[in-house]
Amino acid sequence: MAGVDVVVTGAGGFIGGHLVRAMLAEGRTVRAVDIKPLEEWHQLHADAENLVLDVSLLEDARRALDGGADEVYNLAADMGGMGFIENNKAACMLSVLISTHMLLAARDAGVNRFFYSSSACVYNAEKQTSPNVVALKEEDAYPAMPEDGYGWEKLFSERMARHFREDFGLATRIGRYHNVYGPYGTWEGGREKAPAAICRKVATAVLTGNHEIEIWGDGEQTRSFMYIDDCIKGTVMLTRSDFVEPLNIGSSELVTINQLVDIAEEIAGVKLQRNYNLDAPKGVRGRNSDNTLILKEFGWEPSTRLADGLEVTYRWIYDQVAAKLGKA
């Protein structure tokens, strides 16, 4: 195959689909790669070269980069929301094969820039035990005590990307995503994250008239949520920069899960009876992004208000739920 400007792995997923769209809008030639059948991709862009490959296999990773590429965005991973990663630790750890083989293939193909999508789950859990959390700085990943399974894989792959840069000259860049949300993402099935799950539950309540909602935990756990457009902007900005250390890419707007539900209810124009499932997976007690470093280096931070981004997300998920219930 001929080389391309951009290769996106995990292109059939939520972030990957938006990133492919952004690269095509720039006029780039794009190879979009995912393990899922094409009909299961969240977004399928006809102008991209769309390939179904399993890049946890070295042979497929090499095929993904056949002919070379200027930029590689490695978003592929076996992951989901807290309900998935807490119950599938081994599957999450196996994503290290994707990281390893994509780095090897990129080194051998002479790739110019390689972005690795890491996660706030790399941060030391002892710094996330209170809902009144101190925002997490990049150095808070060490001493290491990340989210078991998923977080360990991400932290290990960060180090591997760093050493590929140091030892082989591969220009790796590492972004630590904080809870990305938006339309055209997973909204049901167990892999969805909190904003999509809450939007689905609220939309279902509106459409069925059953005005109840189940909330995992007591609802007082805190998080920040980043809208997809900010995620894409930060990702591309970091990849094309000279900044080589891991960088938070996340909103600093901290809310409780109860406040997240408040916003979704306001958008939907409904008030629901809240039923708290204290036995459900709920992750760390509090997590927020410290954006001091990204502001210092780039003069920018993700800034889409949660209320604004969630409204777009809710309207999209409402339509999906309505279609599934035959009420579209």
HUQUITA-V779049 format. One record per residue. N is the residue number from 0. RES is the residue in one letter. PSI is psi in whole degrees, 0 to 359 (999 if undefined). OMEGA is omega in whole degrees, -180 to 180 (* if undefined). Layout:
# HUQUITA-V779049
n->N res->RES psi->PSI omega->OMEGA
n->N res->RES psi->PSI omega->OMEGA
This chain:
# HUQUITA-V779049
n->0 res->M psi->152 omega->175
n->1 res->A psi->155 omega->178
n->2 res->G psi->164 omega->180
n->3 res->V psi->168 omega->176
n->4 res->D psi->315 omega->-171
n->5 res->V psi->136 omega->169
n->6 res->V psi->130 omega->177
n->7 res->V psi->116 omega->171
n->8 res->T psi->152 omega->-171
n->9 res->G psi->24 omega->-174
n->10 res->A psi->340 omega->177
n->11 res->G psi->355 omega->179
n->12 res->G psi->186 omega->-175
n->13 res->F psi->298 omega->-178
n->14 res->I psi->319 omega->-179
n->15 res->G psi->319 omega->179
n->16 res->G psi->319 omega->178
n->17 res->H psi->323 omega->-180
n->18 res->L psi->318 omega->176
n->19 res->V psi->316 omega->178
n->20 res->R psi->316 omega->-179
n->21 res->A psi->320 omega->-180
n->22 res->M psi->321 omega->177
n->23 res->L psi->323 omega->179
n->24 res->A psi->334 omega->175
n->25 res->E psi->352 omega->-177
n->26 res->G psi->16 omega->180
n->27 res->R psi->151 omega->168
n->28 res->T psi->131 omega->-170
n->29 res->V psi->132 omega->169
n->30 res->R psi->116 omega->-178
n->31 res->A psi->127 omega->-172
n->32 res->V psi->135 omega->175
n->33 res->D psi->155 omega->-180
n->34 res->I psi->337 omega->-176
n->35 res->K psi->149 omega->172
n->36 res->P psi->148 omega->-175
n->37 res->L psi->324 omega->-178
n->38 res->E psi->348 omega->179
n->39 res->E psi->0 omega->179
n->40 res->W psi->143 omega->179
n->41 res->H psi->320 omega->174
n->42 res->Q psi->132 omega->178
n->43 res->L psi->114 omega->-175
n->44 res->H psi->117 omega->-175
n->45 res->A psi->334 omega->-177
n->46 res->D psi->352 omega->177
n->47 res->A psi->160 omega->170
n->48 res->E psi->107 omega->-172
n->49 res->N psi->120 omega->-176
n->50 res->L psi->137 omega->173
n->51 res->V psi->108 omega->-178
n->52 res->L psi->153 omega->175
n->53 res->D psi->94 omega->-173
n->54 res->V psi->5 omega->167
n->55 res->S psi->347 omega->175
n->56 res->L psi->132 omega->-176
n->57 res->L psi->321 omega->179
n->58 res->E psi->317 omega->180
n->59 res->D psi->325 omega->176
n->60 res->A psi->320 omega->178
n->61 res->R psi->322 omega->177
n->62 res->R psi->323 omega->179
n->63 res->A psi->329 omega->-177
n->64 res->L psi->17 omega->-180
n->65 res->D psi->129 omega->-179
n->66 res->G psi->352 omega->178
n->67 res->G psi->169 omega->180
n->68 res->A psi->151 omega->177
n->69 res->D psi->312 omega->-179
n->70 res->E psi->137 omega->174
n->71 res->V psi->129 omega->176
n->72 res->Y psi->104 omega->-177
n->73 res->N psi->93 omega->180
n->74 res->L psi->353 omega->-175
n->75 res->A psi->134 omega->177
n->76 res->A psi->155 omega->173
n->77 res->D psi->104 omega->-171
n->78 res->M psi->176 omega->178
n->79 res->G psi->200 omega->177
n->80 res->G psi->187 omega->-174
n->81 res->M psi->326 omega->179
n->82 res->G psi->329 omega->179
n->83 res->F psi->310 omega->-171
n->84 res->I psi->335 omega->178
n->85 res->E psi->339 omega->-177
n->86 res->N psi->5 omega->-178
n->87 res->N psi->53 omega->-174
n->88 res->K psi->319 omega->-179
n->89 res->A psi->317 omega->178
n->90 res->A psi->319 omega->178
n->91 res->C psi->320 omega->180
n->92 res->M psi->328 omega->-178
n->93 res->L psi->346 omega->175
n->94 res->S psi->347 omega->176
n->95 res->V psi->334 omega->176
n->96 res->L psi->323 omega->176
n->97 res->I psi->310 omega->-179
n->98 res->S psi->312 omega->-177
n->99 res->T psi->310 omega->-173
n->100 res->H psi->327 omega->176
n->101 res->M psi->322 omega->177
n->102 res->L psi->316 omega->178
n->103 res->L psi->314 omega->-179
n->104 res->A psi->322 omega->180
n->105 res->A psi->317 omega->177
n->106 res->R psi->313 omega->-175
n->107 res->D psi->335 omega->-180
n->108 res->A psi->357 omega->180
n->109 res->G psi->35 omega->-180
n->110 res->V psi->142 omega->-178
n->111 res->N psi->308 omega->-179
n->112 res->R psi->140 omega->-178
n->113 res->F psi->114 omega->178
n->114 res->F psi->131 omega->175
n->115 res->Y psi->125 omega->-180
n->116 res->S psi->104 omega->175
n->117 res->S psi->196 omega->-170
n->118 res->S psi->155 omega->172
n->119 res->A psi->348 omega->177
n->120 res->C psi->353 omega->177
n->121 res->V psi->346 omega->-172
n->122 res->Y psi->149 omega->-177
n->123 res->N psi->122 omega->-175
n->124 res->A psi->333 omega->-179
n->125 res->E psi->343 omega->178
n->126 res->K psi->8 omega->-174
n->127 res->Q psi->35 omega->-174
n->128 res->T psi->353 omega->-178
n->129 res->S psi->143 omega->175
n->130 res->P psi->336 omega->176
n->131 res->N psi->58 omega->-170
n->132 res->V psi->144 omega->167
n->133 res->V psi->129 omega->-176
n->134 res->A psi->144 omega->-172
n->135 res->L psi->121 omega->173
n->136 res->K psi->158 omega->-177
n->137 res->E psi->324 omega->-178
n->138 res->E psi->350 omega->-179
n->139 res->D psi->359 omega->175
n->140 res->A psi->344 omega->-179
n->141 res->Y psi->144 omega->0
n->142 res->P psi->144 omega->-168
n->143 res->A psi->126 omega->168
n->144 res->M psi->65 omega->-175
n->145 res->P psi->178 omega->173
n->146 res->E psi->130 omega->-176
n->147 res->D psi->137 omega->-179
n->148 res->G psi->267 omega->-175
n->149 res->Y psi->313 omega->-178
n->150 res->G psi->322 omega->178
n->151 res->W psi->318 omega->179
n->152 res->E psi->317 omega->-180
n->153 res->K psi->316 omega->-178
n->154 res->L psi->318 omega->178
n->155 res->F psi->316 omega->-179
n->156 res->S psi->328 omega->172
n->157 res->E psi->312 omega->-179
n->158 res->R psi->321 omega->179
n->159 res->M psi->318 omega->178
n->160 res->A psi->319 omega->178
n->161 res->R psi->315 omega->-176
n->162 res->H psi->332 omega->172
n->163 res->F psi->326 omega->176
n->164 res->R psi->314 omega->-176
n->165 res->E psi->319 omega->-173
n->166 res->D psi->328 omega->-173
n->167 res->F psi->354 omega->179
n->168 res->G psi->13 omega->176
n->169 res->L psi->123 omega->-175
n->170 res->A psi->85 omega->-179
n->171 res->T psi->145 omega->175
n->172 res->R psi->142 omega->-173
n->173 res->I psi->119 omega->176
n->174 res->G psi->131 omega->177
n->175 res->R psi->103 omega->-178
n->176 res->Y psi->141 omega->175
n->177 res->H psi->101 omega->168
n->178 res->N psi->76 omega->-178
n->179 res->V psi->139 omega->179
n->180 res->Y psi->166 omega->178
n->181 res->G psi->181 omega->179
n->182 res->P psi->166 omega->180
n->183 res->Y psi->39 omega->177
n->184 res->G psi->180 omega->177
n->185 res->T psi->129 omega->-177
n->186 res->W psi->358 omega->177
n->187 res->E psi->171 omega->172
n->188 res->G psi->355 omega->176
n->189 res->G psi->344 omega->179
n->190 res->R psi->356 omega->-178
n->191 res->E psi->153 omega->178
n->192 res->K psi->175 omega->-169
n->193 res->A psi->312 omega->-178
n->194 res->P psi->317 omega->179
n->195 res->A psi->320 omega->180
n->196 res->A psi->316 omega->180
n->197 res->I psi->317 omega->178
n->198 res->C psi->318 omega->179
n->199 res->R psi->316 omega->-178
n->200 res->K psi->319 omega->179
n->201 res->V psi->316 omega->179
n->202 res->A psi->319 omega->178
n->203 res->T psi->319 omega->178
n->204 res->A psi->318 omega->179
n->205 res->V psi->315 omega->-174
n->206 res->L psi->332 omega->-178
n->207 res->T psi->342 omega->-176
n->208 res->G psi->2 omega->176
n->209 res->N psi->94 omega->-169
n->210 res->H psi->59 omega->174
n->211 res->E psi->155 omega->177
n->212 res->I psi->136 omega->174
n->213 res->E psi->131 omega->177
n->214 res->I psi->131 omega->180
n->215 res->W psi->128 omega->-176
n->216 res->G psi->197 omega->-179
n->217 res->D psi->1 omega->177
n->218 res->G psi->358 omega->-179
n->219 res->E psi->356 omega->174
n->220 res->Q psi->144 omega->-173
n->221 res->T psi->148 omega->179
n->222 res->R psi->163 omega->164
n->223 res->S psi->150 omega->-176
n->224 res->F psi->131 omega->-176
n->225 res->M psi->129 omega->179
n->226 res->Y psi->146 omega->-172
n->227 res->I psi->322 omega->-179
n->228 res->D psi->321 omega->177
n->229 res->D psi->321 omega->178
n->230 res->C psi->314 omega->-179
n->231 res->I psi->316 omega->-180
n->232 res->K psi->313 omega->-180
n->233 res->G psi->322 omega->-180
n->234 res->T psi->310 omega->-178
n->235 res->V psi->319 omega->179
n->236 res->M psi->313 omega->180
n->237 res->L psi->316 omega->-177
n->238 res->T psi->322 omega->-175
n->239 res->R psi->5 omega->-179
n->240 res->S psi->179 omega->175
n->241 res->D psi->9 omega->-179
n->242 res->F psi->124 omega->-169
n->243 res->V psi->351 omega->-178
n->244 res->E psi->160 omega->174
n->245 res->P psi->142 omega->-174
n->246 res->L psi->132 omega->173
n->247 res->N psi->130 omega->169
n->248 res->I psi->95 omega->-175
n->249 res->G psi->160 omega->175
n->250 res->S psi->151 omega->176
n->251 res->S psi->11 omega->179
n->252 res->E psi->101 omega->-174
n->253 res->L psi->132 omega->176
n->254 res->V psi->157 omega->169
n->255 res->T psi->163 omega->175
n->256 res->I psi->324 omega->176
n->257 res->N psi->320 omega->177
n->258 res->Q psi->325 omega->175
n->259 res->L psi->317 omega->178
n->260 res->V psi->320 omega->177
n->261 res->D psi->313 omega->-178
n->262 res->I psi->316 omega->179
n->263 res->A psi->320 omega->178
n->264 res->E psi->319 omega->-180
n->265 res->E psi->318 omega->178
n->266 res->I psi->319 omega->-177
n->267 res->A psi->345 omega->-178
n->268 res->G psi->43 omega->-176
n->269 res->V psi->154 omega->171
n->270 res->K psi->132 omega->-173
n->271 res->L psi->151 omega->171
n->272 res->Q psi->128 omega->-175
n->273 res->R psi->125 omega->177
n->274 res->N psi->119 omega->-174
n->275 res->Y psi->123 omega->178
n->276 res->N psi->97 omega->-174
n->277 res->L psi->349 omega->180
n->278 res->D psi->355 omega->-177
n->279 res->A psi->157 omega->175
n->280 res->P psi->135 omega->-177
n->281 res->K psi->356 omega->175
n->282 res->G psi->200 omega->-179
n->283 res->V psi->162 omega->-175
n->284 res->R psi->324 omega->-180
n->285 res->G psi->143 omega->179
n->286 res->R psi->132 omega->177
n->287 res->N psi->158 omega->-178
n->288 res->S psi->124 omega->171
n->289 res->D psi->117 omega->-174
n->290 res->N psi->19 omega->179
n->291 res->T psi->315 omega->-174
n->292 res->L psi->316 omega->-179
n->293 res->I psi->325 omega->176
n->294 res->L psi->320 omega->179
n->295 res->K psi->315 omega->-174
n->296 res->E psi->327 omega->-171
n->297 res->F psi->350 omega->-178
n->298 res->G psi->30 omega->-175
n->299 res->W psi->152 omega->170
n->300 res->E psi->157 omega->175
n->301 res->P psi->129 omega->-170
n->302 res->S psi->4 omega->178
n->303 res->T psi->123 omega->179
n->304 res->R psi->140 omega->-180
n->305 res->L psi->319 omega->-179
n->306 res->A psi->324 omega->-179
n->307 res->D psi->313 omega->-180
n->308 res->G psi->324 omega->-178
n->309 res->L psi->330 omega->178
n->310 res->E psi->315 omega->177
n->311 res->V psi->317 omega->-179
n->312 res->T psi->315 omega->-179
n->313 res->Y psi->315 omega->-179
n->314 res->R psi->320 omega->180
n->315 res->W psi->314 omega->-179
n->316 res->I psi->323 omega->176
n->317 res->Y psi->316 omega->-179
n->318 res->D psi->323 omega->179
n->319 res->Q psi->316 omega->180
n->320 res->V psi->317 omega->179
n->321 res->A psi->317 omega->179
n->322 res->A psi->319 omega->-179
n->323 res->K psi->325 omega->180
n->324 res->L psi->1 omega->-179
n->325 res->G psi->27 omega->-177
n->326 res->K psi->17 omega->-178
n->327 res->A psi->999 omega->*
